[in-house]
Amino acid sequence: MIIGLTGSLSAGKGVVSDFLKEKGFIYLSLSNELREIAKEKKIELTRKNLQELGNQLRRERGADVLANIILKKILDQEYKKVVIDGIRNPGEIKVLKKLNNFFIVSVDAPQEIRFQRMIERNRESDPKILDEFLLVDNKDKGIGETETGQGVANCMKLADYTLFNSGNLEEAKEKVEKLYEEIERKISRPTWDEYFMEISKTVALRATCNRGKSGCVIAKNKQILVTGYVGAPKGLPHCDEAGHQMKKMIHEDGHISEHCTRTTHAEQNAICQSAKLGIPIDGATLYCKMTPCSTCAKMIINSGIKRIVCEKKYHAGAESEEMFKQAGIEIIHLNEEVEQYK
């Protein structure tokens, strides 16, 4: 979970980041990255100087310059839970959207309340009268700024969630707790690949060969077209009834392996169902337990399927993977576990 924070000055973004840090989130800040650059350039760390430096960097190196620094840190360190503070330009959001499970949270409050909070925190560079605060606030929001300047108001429009923090600290914490629970519920929702893979596991429960229970789902445009599971051809005895029909195979390198040949594989049965029912599967995605065998691979290629998602790898799947590569078919393994047969 990656949560980006934007919002009005003194609205309470620190309350959100403190809560997330207690939940084990790594804290990163675009403002801190800007301060480090200012120190290297020996620029005094005032609000005005930092705003001008940020605008200069965005003009010279693009609106996403600071976000790219943060993105690299997250990817290099493989952080899983991060809160990113100080987002002030829509270009920064565009870059950070590349991260999985990235959400923008906007924090806001009435101007009078925010001004009072700024007075209470009493930082040296903060404005001390309301008119000065309003000028600084407008500049931060992006009023009168170019596309490479600060644009918090436009960032707030892009937010996935908005937290309106007009109450006391305890009320703010309660709102943050509810917001966090809502985001957690959202990311627990499975992706389309996970969704169809789980369905393929249910299909596999119908399989009639206990040596290799597997199921297959073929889907396109987020719709299931056909399914299939391991079993003997229609009208013939199943492994569960007659036992396995084991045959030996001698490979090019001389080693011998044994396979049950009584059944039709789940992928084959699904493709046969599409032919029988007249359902086009050209351009579809196939979901299966592991890397398809070479026979299934040939059928998949000829059927026009363009993408394969496997739960695991198959210990003898190298030949199939090479065929898919040559045919321009994408194959994805949700985990690197290798399925082994005794």
C-alpha positions as CSV (number, residue, x, y, z in Angstrom):
1,M,0.0,0.0,0.0
2,I,1.4,3.4,-1.1
3,I,-0.4,6.5,0.2
4,G,0.4,9.9,-1.2
5,L,-0.5,13.0,0.7
6,T,-1.5,16.4,-0.7
7,G,-3.7,19.2,0.7
8,S,-3.8,22.7,2.1
9,L,-1.2,24.2,4.3
10,S,-1.6,23.3,8.0
11,A,-4.7,21.1,7.2
12,G,-3.3,18.1,9.2
13,K,-1.2,16.0,6.8
14,G,1.1,15.3,9.7
15,V,-1.7,13.6,11.6
16,V,-2.2,11.2,8.7
17,S,1.5,10.5,8.2
18,D,2.1,9.9,12.0
19,F,-0.8,7.4,12.0
20,L,0.6,5.6,9.1
21,K,4.1,5.5,10.5
22,E,2.6,3.8,13.6
23,K,1.2,1.2,11.2
24,G,4.7,0.4,9.9
25,F,4.7,2.7,6.9
26,I,8.0,4.1,5.6
27,Y,7.9,7.9,5.6
28,L,9.2,9.7,2.4
29,S,8.7,13.4,1.6
30,L,9.1,15.3,-1.7
31,S,9.7,18.4,0.5
32,N,12.6,16.6,2.3
33,E,14.1,15.7,-1.1
34,L,13.9,19.4,-2.1
35,R,15.5,20.4,1.2
36,E,18.5,18.1,0.5
37,I,18.9,19.6,-2.9
38,A,18.8,23.1,-1.4
39,K,21.5,22.2,1.1
40,E,23.8,20.9,-1.7
41,K,23.3,24.3,-3.4
42,K,23.8,26.1,-0.1
43,I,20.4,27.8,-0.3
44,E,18.8,29.0,2.9
45,L,15.9,26.8,3.9
46,T,13.0,29.3,3.9
47,R,9.6,28.6,2.5
48,K,10.0,31.2,-0.3
49,N,13.5,29.8,-1.3
50,L,12.2,26.2,-1.4
51,Q,9.2,27.2,-3.5
52,E,11.4,29.0,-6.0
53,L,13.9,26.1,-6.1
54,G,11.1,23.6,-6.6
55,N,9.6,25.7,-9.5
56,Q,13.1,26.0,-11.0
57,L,13.7,22.2,-10.9
58,R,10.4,21.4,-12.4
59,R,11.0,23.9,-15.3
60,E,14.5,22.5,-16.0
61,R,13.9,18.8,-15.4
62,G,10.2,18.3,-15.7
63,A,7.2,18.5,-13.3
64,D,7.9,14.9,-12.1
65,V,11.6,15.5,-11.0
66,L,11.0,15.0,-7.3
67,A,8.5,12.2,-7.7
68,N,11.1,10.3,-9.8
69,I,13.6,10.5,-6.9
70,I,11.0,9.0,-4.5
71,L,9.9,6.4,-7.1
72,K,13.5,5.2,-7.4
73,K,13.9,4.9,-3.7
74,I,10.7,2.8,-3.4
75,L,11.7,0.4,-6.2
76,D,15.3,0.1,-5.2
77,Q,14.5,-0.7,-1.5
78,E,11.4,-2.7,-2.5
79,Y,9.3,-0.9,0.1
80,K,5.8,-2.4,0.6
81,K,4.1,0.2,2.8
82,V,5.0,3.8,2.2
83,V,3.5,7.2,2.9
84,I,4.7,10.0,0.5
85,D,4.2,13.5,1.8
86,G,4.6,16.9,0.1
87,I,2.9,16.2,-3.3
88,R,2.3,19.6,-4.9
89,N,2.2,19.1,-8.6
90,P,-0.1,16.9,-10.8
91,G,3.0,15.7,-12.7
92,E,4.2,14.0,-9.5
93,I,1.0,12.1,-9.1
94,K,1.2,10.9,-12.7
95,V,4.6,9.3,-12.0
96,L,3.6,7.8,-8.6
97,K,0.5,6.2,-10.2
98,K,2.9,3.7,-11.7
99,L,3.1,2.0,-8.3
100,N,0.7,-0.8,-7.5
101,N,-2.0,0.1,-4.9
102,F,-1.1,3.8,-4.9
103,F,-3.8,6.1,-3.4
104,I,-3.8,9.9,-3.2
105,V,-5.3,11.4,0.0
106,S,-6.2,15.1,0.2
107,V,-6.3,16.8,3.6
108,D,-8.2,20.1,3.9
109,A,-9.7,22.5,6.5
110,P,-11.2,26.0,6.5
111,Q,-8.6,28.8,6.0
112,E,-9.2,30.4,9.4
113,I,-8.6,27.1,11.2
114,R,-5.5,26.4,9.2
115,F,-4.1,29.9,9.9
116,Q,-4.7,29.4,13.6
117,R,-2.8,26.1,13.5
118,M,0.1,27.7,11.7
119,I,0.3,30.4,14.4
120,E,0.3,27.8,17.1
121,R,3.1,25.7,15.6
122,N,5.1,29.0,15.5
123,R,7.7,28.2,12.8
124,E,10.1,31.1,12.1
125,S,9.3,31.3,8.3
126,D,5.6,31.0,8.7
127,P,3.4,34.1,8.1
128,K,2.1,35.8,11.2
129,I,-0.9,37.7,9.9
130,L,-3.9,36.5,8.0
131,D,-3.3,38.5,4.8
132,E,0.3,37.1,4.5
133,F,-1.0,33.5,5.1
134,L,-3.6,33.9,2.4
135,L,-0.9,35.0,-0.1
136,V,1.2,32.0,0.8
137,D,-1.8,29.7,0.7
138,N,-2.8,30.9,-2.8
139,K,0.7,30.4,-4.1
140,D,0.8,26.9,-2.7
141,K,-2.6,26.1,-4.3
142,G,-1.2,27.2,-7.6
143,I,-3.1,30.4,-8.2
144,G,-1.0,32.4,-10.7
145,E,1.5,29.6,-11.1
146,T,2.5,27.9,-14.4
147,E,2.1,24.1,-15.0
148,T,5.6,23.5,-13.6
149,G,4.9,25.5,-10.4
150,Q,3.1,24.4,-7.3
151,G,-0.4,23.2,-8.0
152,V,-1.9,21.8,-4.8
153,A,-5.4,22.7,-5.8
154,N,-5.2,20.5,-8.9
155,C,-3.6,17.7,-6.9
156,M,-6.5,17.8,-4.5
157,K,-8.9,17.4,-7.5
158,L,-7.1,14.2,-8.4
159,A,-7.4,12.7,-4.9
160,D,-8.9,9.2,-4.3
161,Y,-9.9,10.2,-0.8
162,T,-10.5,13.6,0.9
163,L,-10.1,14.0,4.7
164,F,-11.8,17.2,6.0
165,N,-10.0,18.0,9.2
166,S,-11.8,20.8,11.0
167,G,-12.0,19.3,14.5
168,N,-9.6,18.5,17.2
169,L,-6.8,15.9,17.2
170,E,-8.9,13.0,18.5
171,E,-11.5,13.6,15.8
172,A,-8.8,13.7,13.2
173,K,-7.4,10.4,14.3
174,E,-10.8,8.8,14.2
175,K,-11.2,10.0,10.6
176,V,-7.8,8.7,9.6
177,E,-8.6,5.3,11.1
178,K,-11.8,5.0,9.1
179,L,-10.0,6.1,6.0
180,Y,-7.2,3.6,6.4
181,E,-9.8,0.8,7.0
182,E,-11.5,1.8,3.7
183,I,-8.3,1.7,1.7
184,E,-7.4,-1.7,3.2
185,R,-10.8,-3.1,2.1
186,K,-10.2,-1.8,-1.4
187,I,-6.8,-3.4,-1.8
188,S,-8.1,-6.7,-0.5
189,R,-10.3,-6.9,-3.6
190,P,-8.7,-9.3,-6.0
191,T,-7.3,-8.2,-9.4
192,W,-9.0,-9.7,-12.5
193,D,-6.1,-12.2,-12.9
194,E,-6.5,-13.3,-9.2
195,Y,-10.3,-13.5,-9.7
196,F,-10.2,-15.8,-12.7
197,M,-7.4,-17.8,-11.1
198,E,-9.5,-18.5,-8.1
199,I,-12.4,-19.6,-10.3
200,S,-10.0,-22.0,-12.1
201,K,-9.2,-23.6,-8.7
202,T,-12.9,-24.2,-8.1
203,V,-13.2,-25.7,-11.6
204,A,-10.3,-28.0,-10.7
205,L,-12.4,-29.6,-8.0
206,R,-14.3,-31.4,-10.8
207,A,-11.1,-33.1,-12.0
208,T,-11.0,-36.9,-12.1
209,C,-7.3,-37.6,-11.9
210,N,-6.0,-37.1,-8.3
211,R,-2.4,-37.0,-9.6
212,G,-2.9,-33.7,-11.3
213,K,-6.1,-32.0,-10.3
214,S,-6.2,-28.8,-12.3
215,G,-8.7,-26.5,-13.9
216,C,-8.7,-23.9,-16.7
217,V,-10.6,-20.7,-17.4
218,I,-10.5,-18.8,-20.7
219,A,-11.7,-15.2,-20.4
220,K,-11.9,-12.1,-22.6
221,N,-12.9,-8.6,-21.8
222,K,-13.4,-9.6,-18.1
223,Q,-15.9,-12.3,-19.1
224,I,-15.6,-16.1,-18.8
225,L,-15.9,-17.8,-22.1
226,V,-15.3,-21.4,-21.3
227,T,-13.9,-23.6,-18.6
228,G,-12.2,-27.1,-18.5
229,Y,-10.8,-29.6,-16.0
230,V,-8.6,-32.7,-16.1
231,G,-10.6,-35.8,-17.0
232,A,-10.9,-38.7,-19.4
233,P,-12.7,-38.2,-22.7
234,K,-16.5,-38.3,-22.6
235,G,-17.8,-41.9,-22.0
236,L,-14.4,-43.4,-21.1
237,P,-13.4,-44.5,-17.6
238,H,-11.7,-41.9,-15.4
239,C,-8.6,-42.3,-13.3
240,D,-10.7,-42.2,-10.1
241,E,-12.5,-45.2,-11.4
242,A,-10.0,-47.3,-13.3
243,G,-6.7,-46.0,-11.9
244,H,-3.9,-44.2,-13.7
245,Q,-2.8,-45.1,-17.2
246,M,1.0,-44.6,-16.9
247,K,3.3,-44.5,-19.9
248,K,7.0,-43.9,-20.1
249,M,8.6,-41.3,-22.2
250,I,12.3,-41.4,-23.3
251,H,13.7,-37.9,-23.7
252,E,16.4,-36.6,-26.0
253,D,18.9,-36.5,-23.2
254,G,18.1,-40.2,-22.4
255,H,16.2,-39.7,-19.1
256,I,12.9,-41.4,-18.7
257,S,9.7,-39.9,-17.2
258,E,6.3,-41.4,-16.5
259,H,3.0,-39.7,-17.3
260,C,-0.7,-40.5,-16.8
261,T,-2.2,-40.5,-20.3
262,R,-5.8,-41.5,-19.5
263,T,-6.9,-37.9,-19.1
264,T,-7.3,-34.8,-21.3
265,H,-5.7,-31.8,-19.8
266,A,-7.7,-28.9,-18.5
267,E,-6.5,-26.5,-21.2
268,Q,-7.4,-29.0,-23.9
269,N,-10.8,-29.6,-22.5
270,A,-11.5,-25.8,-22.3
271,I,-10.4,-25.3,-25.9
272,C,-12.5,-28.3,-27.0
273,Q,-15.5,-26.7,-25.3
274,S,-15.0,-23.5,-27.2
275,A,-15.0,-25.4,-30.5
276,K,-18.0,-27.5,-29.5
277,L,-20.1,-24.5,-28.5
278,G,-18.9,-22.2,-31.2
279,I,-17.4,-19.7,-28.8
280,P,-14.5,-17.7,-30.3
281,I,-11.4,-17.5,-28.0
282,D,-9.1,-15.6,-30.4
283,G,-7.3,-12.9,-28.4
284,A,-8.4,-14.3,-25.0
285,T,-6.5,-15.0,-21.8
286,L,-6.1,-18.5,-20.4
287,Y,-5.8,-19.2,-16.7
288,C,-4.3,-22.5,-15.5
289,K,-2.5,-24.2,-12.6
290,M,0.9,-24.3,-14.1
291,T,2.9,-23.8,-17.4
292,P,1.0,-25.8,-20.0
293,C,2.6,-28.9,-21.5
294,S,4.0,-28.8,-25.0
295,T,0.8,-30.4,-26.5
296,C,-1.4,-27.9,-24.8
297,A,1.0,-25.1,-25.8
298,K,0.5,-26.0,-29.5
299,M,-3.3,-26.0,-29.1
300,I,-3.2,-22.7,-27.3
301,I,-1.0,-21.1,-30.0
302,N,-3.3,-22.3,-32.8
303,S,-6.5,-21.3,-31.0
304,G,-5.4,-17.6,-31.1
305,I,-5.0,-17.1,-27.3
306,K,-2.7,-14.2,-26.7
307,R,-2.0,-14.4,-22.9
308,I,-1.5,-17.1,-20.3
309,V,-1.6,-16.7,-16.6
310,C,-0.3,-19.6,-14.5
311,E,-0.5,-20.1,-10.8
312,K,2.9,-21.9,-10.8
313,K,5.7,-23.1,-13.0
314,Y,5.9,-26.6,-14.4
315,H,9.2,-28.4,-14.0
316,A,9.2,-29.5,-17.6
317,G,7.7,-26.3,-19.0
318,A,10.8,-24.8,-20.7
319,E,9.8,-26.1,-24.1
320,S,6.3,-24.6,-23.9
321,E,7.7,-21.3,-22.7
322,E,10.1,-21.1,-25.7
323,M,7.2,-21.8,-28.0
324,F,5.1,-19.1,-26.5
325,K,8.0,-16.7,-26.8
326,Q,8.4,-17.5,-30.5
327,A,4.6,-17.2,-31.1
328,G,4.5,-13.8,-29.3
329,I,2.2,-15.0,-26.5
330,E,2.6,-13.5,-23.0
331,I,2.9,-15.9,-20.2
332,I,2.8,-14.8,-16.5
333,H,3.4,-16.9,-13.4
334,L,1.8,-15.5,-10.3
335,N,4.5,-17.1,-8.2
336,E,7.8,-18.8,-8.9
337,E,6.9,-22.1,-7.2
338,V,7.6,-25.1,-9.4
339,E,5.0,-27.9,-9.5
340,Q,6.7,-31.3,-9.1
341,Y,5.2,-34.7,-9.8
342,K,6.4,-37.8,-8.0
